[in-house]
Each structure stands twice: as C-alpha cells, then as structure tokens.
Amino acid sequence: MKEYPAKTAYQSEKSVEEYDIKRFHSLRGKIIDYLEKRAFSNCLKECTDINSLLDVPTGTGRFAEYLLKKYNFKISVADISQKMIDYSERRLNRFHNFERATIGDITNLPFESNSFDMVICVRLMGHLPDEVKIEAIRELTRISKHYIGIAFYEKSIWLSIKKKVVLFLNKNKSRWFPIKKETIKILLKEQRLVLITRNYVFRFFSECVFYLAEKKN
C-alpha cells in the first residue's frame, strides 16, 4: 500500500487537539464549516430510508457531531488514528444515537459488506494519490448498503494555483491530489455507483464538491 502524509499525520495528542482550532475556530473557518455542512445536508435531502451511517475518517468527530444533532439515524465513526478515535468518542458519547468508534484504514475497514445504509468520507480525498483513491472508493462501496457520500476536490487551474499559494504561505509541505470531474465519474461508474447529485461547497472559491452516489444492485 502506498504511503501518503495524511496517513500518519494525526497520531499525536497535540495534532488532534489543534486540528479543529487551526481549521474551524477563525471566522473563515466557521464559514467553511457551515458551507461544508450545508453542502452535505443538501445531498442528504436526496436520500431515503437511512437508519445507519458511517463517517470515515471521522477525525475529531466534527461532522458526526453535526449529524447526531440534526438526524435520528444511528451513526458510527472510524479513523486510522487511535488518538482521533479516542477524541471523537469522548465528543460523541453523549448522543443516544451514537453507535461506536472503530480504528481502521479506509482501504481496509473492519466491517462486513453492506454494514451501513450510508457511508461518508469528508476532507480526505485531496490527500490521497489516485491509486489509493480507487481502493478507498472500492472499500466504501463494499461496506455500504445504499449510499456513498464523498467530498472530492475537483481539479481546476485557478484553484490549483490558489491551493499551492496557501500551502506555501502556511509552510505546509503536504502533497495535494485534486481530481478531474470526468475522472470522478469514471471511478464511480467502475464501482457500479450511480451519481445522484453533486453539491459545491463554495463554487469558484473552493475545490470541494460533495458527491452523492447510490449502489447499483
């Protein structure tokens, strides 16, 4: 399995505790947080009969907490980092519809096939090289009964330049792997997934687009 920086980036207490603070506590961060959740909620409007959902990788449990507050279906989380799992579990345990937190690699998750009505993946695909993206989508499809919700980062010249400038100014050496819209559709089709809708987080200003697809039986 090919290694990538995000796979081992959040294994310390400090990195976990600082994750939300660095990304979502400023005014800009709060706006991004709101826009991401709005985009995903618009996807959920297209879904029916969801009783169980898996959020992977859950990170600090930010997205799972939002869903637990807003919806009544049972929610489980998974992440490759034990520190993230411990943090998210403490954050989410107060909700009656929180099921479990499990450690696992998105390309090899410890769940049986068709375990969840819906599986979502937020804020990861931009960190994955193309070959790892393929394995991750295949695994998400395997464990989902019906729906897959993925935040992809679509490639564009302007946004790619903007992203590189931001990474440079922040002295961030992480590699970034946006993907063409046409390639995303091919990847979904290869896994027998039917695209239902796609929702921009902030069109023309953000690469992030939420894709909702359904398994074709």
C-alpha positions in Angstrom: 0.0 0.0 0.0 1.4 3.4 -1.0 2.1 5.7 1.9 0.9 9.3 2.0 1.5 12.1 4.6 -2.1 12.2 5.9 -1.9 8.5 6.9 0.4 9.2 9.8 -0.2 13.0 10.3 -2.5 12.8 13.3 -1.1 10.3 15.6 -0.1 12.7 18.5 -2.3 14.3 21.1 -1.1 17.8 20.0 -2.1 17.3 16.4 -5.5 16.1 17.4 -6.2 18.9 19.9 -5.1 21.5 17.4 -7.0 20.1 14.4 -10.3 22.0 14.8 -8.7 25.1 16.3 -6.4 25.6 13.3 -9.2 25.0 10.7 -12.6 26.0 12.1 -12.2 28.5 15.0 -11.5 31.6 13.0 -14.3 33.5 11.1 -13.1 32.0 7.8 -13.0 28.5 9.4 -16.5 28.9 10.8 -17.8 29.9 7.3 -16.1 26.9 5.7 -17.5 24.6 8.4 -21.0 25.9 7.7 -20.7 25.7 4.0 -19.4 22.1 4.1 -22.3 21.0 6.3 -24.8 22.8 4.2 -23.5 21.1 1.0 -23.7 17.7 2.6 -27.2 18.3 4.1 -28.4 19.2 0.5 -27.1 15.8 -0.6 -29.0 14.1 2.3 -32.3 15.5 1.0 -32.0 13.1 -1.9 -31.7 10.0 0.4 -34.5 7.9 1.8 -34.6 5.1 4.5 -31.3 5.8 6.2 -31.1 4.1 9.5 -27.3 3.8 9.9 -24.3 5.8 8.7 -20.6 5.5 9.0 -18.3 8.6 9.0 -14.8 7.7 7.8 -12.3 9.2 8.5 -14.1 11.0 11.3 -11.1 13.0 12.6 -12.3 14.9 15.7 -15.9 13.9 15.1 -16.8 17.3 13.8 -19.1 16.1 11.1 -20.5 13.2 13.1 -21.5 15.5 15.9 -23.4 17.7 13.4 -25.2 14.7 12.0 -26.0 13.3 15.5 -27.6 16.7 16.5 -29.6 17.0 13.3 -30.7 13.5 12.5 -32.0 10.5 14.3 -30.3 7.7 12.5 -27.5 5.6 14.2 -24.0 6.9 13.5 -20.7 5.1 13.8 -17.2 6.5 13.1 -13.9 5.2 12.0 -10.4 6.6 11.7 -6.8 5.3 11.1 -5.6 7.3 14.1 -6.2 5.9 17.6 -5.8 9.4 19.0 -8.6 10.7 16.7 -10.8 7.8 17.7 -10.3 8.5 21.4 -11.0 12.2 20.9 -14.1 11.7 18.8 -15.5 9.0 21.1 -15.3 11.4 24.1 -17.0 14.0 22.0 -19.8 11.8 20.7 -20.7 9.5 23.6 -23.3 11.9 24.9 -25.6 11.2 21.9 -28.1 8.4 22.2 -27.8 7.6 18.5 -24.0 7.3 18.6 -23.1 3.6 18.0 -19.4 3.0 18.0 -15.9 4.3 17.2 -13.6 1.9 15.3 -9.9 2.2 14.3 -9.4 1.3 10.6 -7.7 2.2 7.3 -10.1 3.5 4.7 -8.7 1.0 2.2 -9.3 -2.0 4.5 -12.1 -1.3 7.0 -13.0 -3.9 9.7 -16.7 -4.1 8.7 -18.7 -6.7 6.9 -20.1 -5.9 3.4 -23.3 -3.9 3.4 -22.9 -2.9 7.0 -24.3 0.7 6.8 -27.1 2.3 4.8 -24.8 5.2 4.0 -21.0 5.8 4.2 -19.5 9.2 4.1 -15.9 10.5 3.5 -15.1 14.1 4.2 -11.8 16.0 4.0 -9.7 13.1 2.8 -9.7 12.5 -0.9 -7.5 15.5 -1.6 -4.8 13.8 0.4 -4.9 10.5 -1.5 -2.9 9.6 -4.6 -5.1 8.3 -7.4 -4.4 4.7 -6.8 -5.3 5.0 -3.1 -8.5 6.9 -4.1 -9.6 3.9 -6.2 -9.0 1.5 -3.3 -10.8 3.8 -0.8 -13.9 4.1 -3.1 -14.0 0.4 -3.6 -13.9 -0.2 0.2 -16.6 2.4 0.9 -18.8 0.8 -1.7 -18.3 -2.6 -0.2 -19.4 -1.7 3.3 -22.4 0.5 2.1 -25.8 -0.9 1.5 -27.1 2.0 -0.5 -25.4 5.4 -0.5 -21.9 6.8 -0.7 -21.2 10.5 0.1 -17.7 11.7 -0.7 -16.2 15.1 -0.7 -13.9 15.3 -3.7 -11.6 18.1 -4.7 -12.1 18.9 -8.3 -9.1 20.0 -10.4 -9.0 23.4 -11.9 -6.1 25.6 -12.9 -7.2 28.6 -10.9 -8.0 26.7 -7.7 -4.8 24.6 -8.0 -2.7 27.7 -8.1 -4.6 29.2 -5.1 -4.1 26.0 -3.1 -0.4 25.9 -3.8 -0.1 29.6 -2.7 -2.0 28.8 0.5 0.2 25.8 1.3 3.3 27.8 0.6 2.3 30.7 2.8 1.4 28.3 5.6 4.7 26.4 5.2 2.6 23.3 4.7 4.6 20.5 2.9 1.6 18.2 2.4 1.0 16.9 -1.1 -2.3 17.6 -2.7 -4.2 15.4 -5.2 -7.2 17.1 -6.8 -9.0 15.1 -9.5 -10.9 15.9 -12.7 -14.7 15.8 -12.7 -14.7 13.4 -15.6 -12.3 11.1 -13.7 -14.5 11.1 -10.6 -17.5 10.0 -12.8 -15.4 7.1 -14.3 -14.3 5.9 -10.8 -17.9 5.9 -9.6 -19.1 4.0 -12.6 -16.3 1.4 -12.2 -17.7 0.6 -8.8 -21.3 0.4 -10.2 -22.3 3.6 -8.4 -24.9 5.8 -9.9 -24.4 9.6 -9.3 -27.5 11.2 -7.8 -26.2 14.7 -7.2 -23.2 16.9 -6.6 -23.1 20.0 -4.4 -20.4 22.7 -4.4 -19.2 23.9 -1.0 -18.4 27.4 -2.5 -18.3 27.4 -6.2 -15.3 29.2 -7.9 -13.6 29.6 -4.5 -13.3 26.0 -3.2 -12.3 22.8 -4.9 -14.5 20.8 -2.6 -17.6 19.2 -4.1 -19.9 16.7 -2.3 -20.9 13.8 -4.5 -23.8 11.5 -3.6 -24.0 8.2 -5.3 -26.1 5.0 -4.9 -25.1 1.4 -5.3 -26.5 -0.3 -8.4 -27.6 -3.8 -7.5 
